[in-house]
Amino acid sequence: MKSKRAVLHGILLTVGLLAVDASAAEPEGRLRLAVAQSKSPEVFERVELSISGMPEGGNPFDAESVTLDLEVVSPSGKSVRVPGFFTRDFARKLEGNREVLTPKGDGVWRIRWLPVEPGLHRLTAVAKSNGQLVGRAESAIDVASSKRHGIARVEPTNRRYFRLDDGTPLFLNGLCACWHGSRGTYDYDDWLAAYQKAGINYIRIWMWPIAFGIEWDKQDKLRYRMDAAWQLDYVMTEAERRGVFVMLCLDYHGIFEVKPDYWGGNNYWPRHPYNATNGGPCKTQNDFFTSEEAKRLYANRLRYIVARWSAFPNLLAWEFFNEIDNEYAYLKHDDVVAWHGEMGRRLREMDPVAHMISSSFTGGSERPDLFDLKQMDFSQYHSYNEKHPARMVAEKTARFFKKYNKPFFVSEYGTDWRGWKPDTDPHFRALHQAIWSGAFAGAAGTGMTWWWESIHGANLYHHWSALSEFLKGTGIGRPDMRPAEFGNGQGPVLALGVAARDEALVWLLDKACDWPDGAMMADPAAVAGAKITIVGAADGSWSAEWFDTGTGKQVATNNVEARSGTIALEPPPFKVDIAARLKKTNR
């Protein structure tokens, strides 16, 4: 198979950074910033600056040794600082079933900047060595307007959903795809193409020892792994091209573990570069969260991560840890929370476009003081081995939103944490119900399923594509949309829905197929004659369009009247589940 060349989408500029002559009376006044550009970049289009003339010597990964920063002053007068980073390019090829990376050329310095407004921007690049100015250059770039939507934020009015900078609602329809196998980035070529085709717009990626981790082994302290960083560049770029947002998890709980887990590994503390045994500052795992030197090292890595990946407009959020409470045998919760507050503040100061921030626990350890932090922009929950996934999603969404007044979604879901278990869900109803219920429970996204490799191998993407088709043209994620209220006595169905003044989305699940109930029934009986009522609706005429949730195709339409705030719905006969789009037809 021929190697595909990685192409970073965006504008590539070449910048000459001129050295400061310390003997000159006014050395900085004679410097110029040479910028060669083929066309003007657009708002929310990543600009990549290739820098030459940086000082030789020193450690390019240690901000106390060498730094490069870009000061950007926008037409509105706002000023931001964008850190630069040192990198090395690679070429990839597939040998058998294994990706092989080959370094290309010497290391180079780059800056990635995401302009957020049109007009003429003034740029000043500054290089320092050991804290002393060694280079400075200036130029200007004219940024054109665009129709790009911008960065993901918390919707500010009701804070239930996400939205983009131009106000476009963003409902997450996705799954976890946290690491690759031996095929490396070639795995993501296949997966992301399938995701785009299915209308999937979100994945989660881990930076950890198996994939994408840049500082986790004995020799990695302030010597970041350029091959893993290049792979993450490639995947982030391909995800952007495919319209997929990424929550980037910066650390995995196993970095603190000393004992092999259920799978016989994932115990990386003996190899961690911050471990005192390896020359680091931490005598114990908890020192990671309290030692000033450990925090300095971590903040240094944060600076590198921000420099390299904050300019990707498809970066949904930074996630500090995956399931940090898995290691509470070694860690103190209060120290973990205080660390999140401090590092959240530092990350917010570093990130020039202020991406959202979160972190995660296991499903069995819900601790409110972490998600209460103002640095945590949304809350999340991991669900495994829980029955009735739709009820679970609805209950967690309601409770977490009430508690934190922040967007919430189930960011990991599986019928069993120990592995892919189709024998307990042969018709994939638990999978389907976890995905679909998020859209109708008032969550910010679907239930994000685990076991992505098995999902890809079984080609189960119709569960997402059908939901994507159903949601097209709806107001999912609009500020005034919230969980619908249903009347008593839903009979044989579980009803979930979200509603606004002139629109409602409803999903009905046959209680007899509410997983694990009915899991083994290949051909369950149809539900006929079901009746439900929605309360709190605006009086008048409404249209109801009914959809097959397996295909996303419309199967029936009818008109209904809302009287005294109540709509009576009678779905056509269906098996397992059915969904409806309701629109008010007279204003």
SVG drawing of the C-alpha trace seen along z (x, -y; Angstrom):
<svg xmlns="http://www.w3.org/2000/svg" viewBox="-58 -53 87 68">
<polyline fill="none" stroke="black" stroke-width="0.4" points="0.0,0.0 1.3,-3.4 1.9,-5.9 -0.5,-8.8 1.3,-12.1 0.0,-13.9 -1.2,-17.4 -2.0,-19.8 -5.0,-21.8 -4.6,-25.5 -2.2,-28.2 1.5,-27.6 3.7,-30.6 7.5,-30.9 8.8,-33.3 12.4,-34.4 13.3,-35.2 16.3,-37.6 18.8,-37.4 19.2,-40.3 22.7,-41.8 23.4,-42.5 26.2,-45.0 23.8,-47.3 22.4,-50.4 18.9,-49.7 19.1,-46.1 15.3,-45.4 14.5,-48.5 16.3,-47.0 14.6,-43.6 12.0,-42.5 9.6,-39.6 9.6,-38.1 6.3,-36.5 5.6,-34.7 1.9,-33.8 0.1,-32.6 -3.3,-33.8 -4.9,-35.4 -6.0,-33.0 -9.6,-33.0 -11.2,-33.4 -11.1,-30.1 -8.6,-28.7 -5.4,-27.4 -2.3,-29.4 1.0,-27.6 4.3,-29.6 7.6,-27.9 10.3,-29.7 14.0,-29.9 16.8,-31.5 16.1,-30.1 19.1,-29.9 21.0,-26.7 21.7,-24.8 19.5,-24.4 16.5,-22.1 13.8,-23.1 11.2,-21.2 12.0,-23.1 10.4,-26.6 13.0,-27.6 15.7,-26.9 14.3,-28.1 10.9,-29.7 9.2,-31.1 6.1,-33.1 3.9,-35.0 2.1,-38.1 -0.9,-38.8 -2.8,-42.1 -6.1,-41.9 -8.0,-44.7 -10.2,-45.1 -7.1,-45.7 -7.3,-42.4 -3.9,-40.8 -3.1,-37.1 0.1,-35.2 0.5,-32.0 3.4,-29.7 5.6,-28.1 6.8,-24.5 9.7,-22.4 8.8,-19.4 10.1,-16.9 8.3,-15.6 7.9,-12.0 6.9,-9.9 4.6,-6.9 4.2,-3.6 2.4,-0.4 4.6,2.8 2.3,5.7 -0.1,4.7 2.2,2.3 2.7,-1.5 6.4,-2.5 7.4,-6.1 10.7,-7.5 12.0,-10.9 12.2,-13.5 14.9,-16.2 16.0,-18.0 13.8,-19.4 12.1,-22.8 10.2,-25.4 6.6,-26.2 3.8,-28.4 0.1,-27.5 -2.4,-30.3 -6.1,-30.4 -7.4,-33.8 -10.9,-34.6 -11.7,-37.9 -11.1,-39.4 -8.8,-42.2 -5.2,-43.2 -3.3,-41.5 0.0,-42.7 2.4,-39.8 5.5,-39.9 7.6,-36.8 9.9,-36.7 12.6,-34.1 14.3,-33.8 17.1,-31.6 17.4,-31.2 15.0,-34.0 17.0,-36.5 15.7,-38.0 17.7,-36.6 15.4,-37.3 12.4,-39.5 10.6,-40.1 7.4,-41.8 5.0,-41.5 1.3,-41.7 -1.3,-39.3 -4.6,-40.2 -7.3,-37.7 -10.4,-37.3 -13.9,-36.7 -15.3,-33.2 -18.3,-31.0 -16.5,-28.7 -18.4,-28.2 -15.7,-28.5 -14.8,-26.9 -17.0,-24.8 -18.3,-26.6 -20.9,-26.1 -24.2,-27.6 -24.4,-30.6 -28.2,-31.1 -29.3,-27.8 -25.9,-26.0 -27.4,-22.6 -25.8,-22.2 -22.7,-23.2 -22.6,-25.7 -20.0,-27.2 -18.8,-30.7 -21.3,-31.8 -24.2,-30.5 -24.6,-27.2 -25.8,-24.5 -23.5,-21.5 -25.0,-18.2 -22.4,-15.5 -23.2,-12.3 -20.2,-10.1 -18.2,-7.4 -14.9,-6.7 -12.0,-6.0 -9.2,-6.5 -6.2,-4.8 -5.0,-2.9 -3.7,0.6 -0.5,1.7 -1.7,-0.1 -1.3,-3.4 -2.8,-6.3 -4.0,-4.0 -6.6,-2.8 -7.9,-6.4 -8.0,-6.6 -10.5,-3.8 -12.5,-4.8 -12.8,-8.5 -14.0,-7.8 -16.7,-5.6 -17.6,-8.2 -18.0,-10.9 -20.3,-8.7 -22.4,-7.9 -22.8,-11.5 -20.6,-11.0 -19.2,-14.3 -17.3,-13.5 -14.6,-11.1 -12.4,-11.0 -8.7,-10.4 -6.2,-9.5 -2.6,-10.6 -1.2,-7.6 1.6,-5.0 -0.2,-2.9 -0.8,-5.9 -0.2,-9.6 1.5,-9.9 4.5,-12.3 5.8,-12.1 5.3,-8.8 8.5,-6.7 11.7,-7.0 13.6,-9.0 10.7,-11.3 11.0,-14.1 11.3,-17.3 12.1,-15.1 8.8,-14.7 8.1,-12.0 8.0,-13.5 6.7,-10.4 3.6,-10.2 3.0,-14.0 3.2,-13.7 0.7,-10.9 -1.7,-13.1 -1.1,-15.9 -2.2,-13.6 -5.3,-12.3 -6.4,-15.8 -6.0,-17.0 -7.9,-14.1 -10.7,-14.5 -10.9,-18.2 -11.2,-17.3 -14.0,-14.8 -15.9,-17.3 -15.2,-15.4 -14.6,-17.1 -12.1,-15.6 -12.0,-15.6 -8.3,-15.1 -7.6,-13.3 -4.2,-14.4 -3.4,-11.6 -4.6,-8.1 -5.0,-6.9 -2.7,-3.9 0.3,-6.2 -0.1,-5.9 -0.6,-2.2 2.0,0.3 0.0,3.6 -1.1,5.2 -4.8,4.8 -7.4,7.2 -5.6,7.3 -2.2,7.9 -0.7,4.5 -1.4,0.7 0.8,0.3 3.1,-2.5 4.2,-4.3 7.5,-2.3 8.4,-3.8 7.0,-7.3 9.5,-10.1 8.2,-12.0 8.8,-9.0 11.8,-9.7 13.2,-6.2 13.7,-7.5 15.1,-10.9 11.8,-12.7 10.4,-14.8 7.7,-12.4 8.5,-9.9 4.8,-8.9 2.1,-9.0 0.3,-11.7 3.3,-14.0 2.3,-14.4 -0.5,-16.6 1.4,-18.5 5.1,-18.8 5.9,-22.2 8.5,-20.7 6.0,-18.1 3.6,-20.9 6.2,-22.9 7.0,-19.9 3.4,-19.3 2.7,-23.0 5.7,-22.8 4.0,-19.9 0.7,-21.8 2.4,-24.7 3.7,-22.3 0.3,-20.7 -1.4,-24.1 1.2,-25.3 0.8,-22.3 -2.9,-21.5 -5.0,-24.5 -5.2,-26.0 -7.2,-23.0 -10.8,-24.3 -12.2,-20.8 -10.6,-20.4 -13.8,-20.1 -12.1,-20.2 -9.1,-19.3 -9.7,-16.4 -7.1,-16.3 -7.6,-12.7 -9.5,-9.5 -11.0,-8.0 -8.5,-9.4 -10.4,-7.8 -9.3,-4.4 -6.0,-5.2 -7.4,-6.6 -5.6,-3.8 -2.5,-6.0 -4.0,-9.5 -5.8,-12.0 -9.0,-13.3 -8.7,-16.8 -5.2,-17.1 -6.5,-15.9 -9.3,-18.5 -7.0,-21.3 -4.6,-20.3 -7.4,-20.5 -8.3,-23.9 -4.7,-25.2 -3.9,-23.5 -7.3,-24.5 -6.4,-28.1 -3.0,-27.7 -4.4,-26.0 -7.0,-28.7 -4.2,-31.4 -2.1,-29.5 -4.8,-28.6 -5.2,-31.6 -8.7,-30.5 -9.9,-29.1 -11.1,-25.6 -13.4,-23.9 -11.9,-21.8 -13.1,-18.8 -11.9,-15.6 -13.5,-12.2 -14.2,-9.7 -15.4,-6.1 -19.2,-5.6 -18.9,-4.3 -17.3,-7.4 -19.4,-10.5 -17.7,-13.4 -19.3,-16.8 -16.4,-19.0 -14.5,-18.4 -17.3,-19.3 -18.2,-22.2 -14.9,-23.9 -15.4,-26.8 -12.5,-25.5 -14.6,-22.5 -16.8,-23.5 -19.0,-20.4 -19.6,-17.2 -19.5,-13.6 -20.1,-10.0 -18.8,-6.6 -21.3,-3.7 -20.5,0.0 -22.5,3.0 -25.7,0.9 -29.0,2.2 -31.6,0.1 -29.2,-2.3 -31.9,-4.7 -33.2,-5.2 -29.6,-5.5 -28.8,-8.3 -32.0,-10.1 -31.5,-9.9 -27.8,-10.9 -28.5,-13.8 -31.3,-15.2 -29.3,-14.8 -26.0,-16.1 -27.5,-19.1 -29.5,-20.0 -26.4,-19.7 -23.9,-21.5 -25.9,-23.6 -23.4,-22.6 -23.6,-20.5 -23.5,-16.7 -23.1,-13.5 -22.2,-9.9 -18.7,-9.9 -18.1,-6.2 -20.7,-3.4 -20.4,0.4 -22.5,3.3 -19.4,4.8 -16.1,3.1 -14.2,6.4 -14.8,6.6 -17.1,6.6 -19.9,8.9 -22.3,9.4 -23.6,12.6 -25.4,10.5 -26.7,8.0 -26.9,10.0 -29.2,7.5 -27.2,4.5 -30.2,3.0 -28.1,1.7 -25.7,0.0 -28.6,-1.5 -30.5,-2.7 -27.3,-4.3 -26.7,-6.2 -30.3,-7.4 -31.4,-8.2 -28.8,-11.0 -30.5,-13.1 -33.9,-12.8 -32.8,-13.1 -31.4,-16.7 -27.8,-15.5 -25.2,-17.4 -24.4,-14.3 -25.2,-10.6 -24.0,-7.9 -20.4,-7.5 -19.8,-3.8 -16.6,-2.0 -15.2,0.9 -14.7,-1.1 -12.6,1.5 -15.4,4.1 -18.0,1.6 -16.0,1.0 -15.4,4.6 -19.2,5.4 -20.1,2.3 -22.7,1.1 -22.6,-2.5 -26.3,-2.6 -27.2,-3.3 -25.4,-6.6 -26.3,-7.4 -30.0,-6.9 -29.9,-9.3 -27.9,-11.8 -30.6,-11.6 -33.4,-12.0 -31.7,-15.1 -31.1,-16.9 -33.0,-20.1 -34.1,-19.9 -33.4,-22.4 -31.4,-19.9 -29.2,-22.0 -31.0,-25.3 -30.9,-27.3 -34.6,-26.9 -34.7,-23.1 -35.1,-21.1 -36.4,-17.7 -40.1,-17.3 -42.7,-16.5 -45.0,-13.6 -48.3,-12.8 -48.8,-9.8 -49.5,-6.4 -47.2,-5.8 -48.4,-2.2 -46.1,0.2 -43.5,-2.4 -40.8,-4.5 -41.0,-8.0 -38.1,-10.5 -38.0,-13.8 -36.8,-17.3 -39.0,-20.3 -39.0,-24.0 -41.9,-26.4 -42.5,-25.3 -40.7,-22.0 -40.4,-18.7 -38.3,-15.5 -39.8,-12.3 -38.4,-8.8 -40.5,-5.8 -39.0,-2.5 -40.9,0.7 -40.5,1.5 -40.3,5.2 -37.1,4.4 -35.5,2.1 -32.2,3.9 -31.5,6.4 -35.2,7.1 -36.0,8.8 -32.3,8.9 -32.6,12.4 -35.8,11.8 -34.8,11.7 -38.3,10.6 -40.2,9.0 -43.9,8.3 -45.0,5.0 -46.3,2.3 -49.7,1.2 -52.2,-1.2 -49.7,-3.1 -50.8,-6.5 -48.7,-9.1 -49.2,-12.8 -46.8,-15.7 -47.7,-18.4 -46.6,-22.1 -46.9,-22.5 -48.2,-25.6 -51.8,-25.3 -52.5,-25.0 -51.8,-22.7 -48.7,-20.6 -47.3,-18.1 -45.8,-14.8 -43.3,-12.9 -42.5,-9.3 -39.2,-7.7 -37.7,-4.2 -34.7,-4.4 -32.9,-1.7 -32.8,-3.5 -33.5,-7.2 -36.3,-7.1 -39.8,-8.6 -42.6,-6.0 -45.7,-8.0 -47.0,-11.6 -50.0,-13.0 -51.4,-16.3 -52.2,-16.8 -53.7,-19.5 -52.3,-20.9 -55.2,-21.8 -54.7,-23.2 -51.0,-22.6 -51.3,-18.9 -50.5,-16.9 -51.9,-13.4 -49.7,-11.2 -50.5,-7.8 -47.5,-6.3 -48.0,-3.9 -47.3,-0.2 -43.5,0.3 -41.0,2.8 -38.5,2.0 -38.5,-1.8 -39.6,-4.7 -38.9,-8.5 -41.0,-11.5 -40.3,-15.1 -43.1,-17.5 -43.3,-21.0 -45.9,-23.7 -47.6,-24.6 -49.5,-27.7 -47.7,-30.5"/>
</svg>
